[in-house]
């Protein structure tokens, strides 16, 4: 997210138009004041305006829908993380040396370029979805018109479409969700989405992405009326809630696994006490105290817990280190994609080693194994030596 999303998005509250559709309010047109106010806040590294929407892109085949973000060419340094992932061409949204038959340039995500089957230097045609309703209305009128007057209606439909020819300046690679977007020059985005010179929002980059909420609170008091900041954490709070829920469920699953291991340890220790019943009777008859017998079996359970926890940590760290290689190996063996990029939105399995979690889980495993050894240890310590030594 932080590679493609601004840390804070500043937007204007939309209003309802006469047709019931949302549109930018009048104060949303004057985004320069909001931009100047945002730049005066401490810890703000850069601010850039943008327009977002959905376009239909065509390269000679079937049109494909793509989410687009229109930005200024001079703001490319503020989105350098995008430019740093350019795989083909360049991050160029300027009009310099633009072909005569093109209205501007476009930078496509890898998934979008693959769907359109275009490379850097090719051209695509962009259609705005805003006038789809008018086109449908005009086509319905066309069916009701006599044959001789249909030409005028067709001319009206063609004037509504207003296609833009765009040169593909570059292709960038990102994680799956961001591979499907496209970047346009701001003035073309404003024209396509009919923002009347306004913008959908301002992207704000901060020195520390994890302090975005504090910066947004300081920014709110300086923004003009009607403008509000939203952090990247708030924008994607549903994703984070999903991850938090999965993390909690994973902790429950790990606890259940450790609990099963503890029961297995207890069963093993019970088996040992039954098999060593005669030996227990001998050492008890020789004068061993109950506490000494108890610690023999309790110590054995603690050794099992310690060795299991340490070997588990070692094996777990090995799997984490080579997780993507292991995923590829099993994917080839079973002939299916494991941890699909289309589902999870990331091309590689991420991992972060938190030693606090590791020691908590390992300590819990050791503690449960030790407690599980108490029952068979107590049974062994209470063994009657006379009964234990009695022959069958």
Residue, then its C-alpha position, 0 to 999 in steps of 0.5 A: x500500500x505504501x508503495x502506491x498510496x499517499x499516506x494521507x488523502x485530502x478530499x472535499x465532501x461531495x454534494x448531490x447534483x440535480x440528477x442524484x449523482x455526486x459531484x464536487x462542490x464549488x469550494x472543491x474547485x479551489x484546491x490550490x488553497x487546500x494544497x497550500x494549507x497542507x504543505x504548511x503542516x509539519x512532517x509533510x514531505x509533498x502534496x500533489x493533486x489527483x483525479x480518480x475514476x474508471x476508464x474504458x481502454x481499447x487497443x484494437x480488441x475488446x475494451x477493458x475497464x481500468x481504474x485510473x489516477x490522473x496526476x501532474x507530470x511535475x509531481x512524478x518525483x513525489x510518486x517516485x516509488x511508482x517510477x522506481x517500479x517502471x519495467x518498460x519505457x519511462x514515467x513520462x506524462x508530459x506533452x514533450x515530443x508527443x505524436x500528432x495523433x495523440x492527446x497525451x500519454x499514459x502509464x499502465x500497470x503490468x496487468x492492464x498492459x497484458x490485457x490490452x496487449x500493448x507495450x511502451x510506444x503503442x497507443x490506446x484509446x480511452x473512453x469515459x464512462x460518464x456519458x454511458x447513460x446519455x448514449x443508452x438514451x440516444x440509442x433508444x431514441x434511435x430505434x424510435x426514429x424513422x430511417x431518414x433521421x437516424x443519421x442525426x442521432x448517430x452523429x449525437x452519439x459519436x459526439x458523446x463518446x469523445x475518445x482520447x488517443x494516448x501513447x503508452x509511455x511506460x509500464x510499471x510492475x506492482x502488487x496485483x491490485x495496483x498492477x491493474x491501474x493506469x496513470x494519466x496527465x491531470x488535465x486529461x483526467x479533469x477533462x474526461x471526468x468533467x471535474x470543471x478544473x477541480x480534483x478528487x483529492x490531494x495526495x500527501x506524503x509524510x516523513x513517517x507513514x505510521x504517524x499519518x493520523x497525528x499529521x492529519x489531525x494537525x492538518x484538519x485545523x488548517x484546511x479550508x472549510x469542506x475539506x477533510x483528511x483521511x489516512x491510508x490506515x483509515x482508507x483500508x481499515x477493512x483490509x487491516x481488520x481482516x488481517x487482524x482477524x486472521x492473525x487472531x485466528x492463527x494464534x488460536x490455531x497455534x494454541x490448539x496445536x500446542x495443546x494437542x502436542x501437550x496431550x501427546x506428551x502426557x500420553x507418552x509419559x503415562x505409557x512410560x510410567x506403566x512400562x517402568x512400574x517395576x523400576x519405580x517400585x525398586x527406587x521407591x523401596x530403596x528409599x526414594x522420596x515422593x518428590x524425587x520420583x516426581x521430579x524424575x518424570x517431571x524433568x523428562x517432560x520438561x526436556x521433551x518440551x524444551x527440545x520440542x520448542x527449540x527444534x520447532x523454532x529452528x524448523x520454523x525459521x528455516x521455513x520462513x527463510x525459504x518460504x517462497x522457494x518452498x511455495x514454488x516447489x510444492x506448486x510445481x509438485x501438485x500442479x496448482x498455485x499456492x498463495x495465489x496472487x489473484x486472491x491475496x494481491x501480493x506476488x510473494x509471501x511476506x514475513x516478519x519475524x517477531x521474537x516476542x511472538x516466537x518466545x511467547x509461543x515457545x514458552x507456552x509450548x514448554x509450559x504446557x508440556x511441563x504441566x502435562x507431565x505432572x499427572x503421570x509424574x504424580x501417578x509414578x510418585x504415588x506407586x506402592x512399591x509392594x504392588x509394583x514389585x509383586x510378580x504377575 
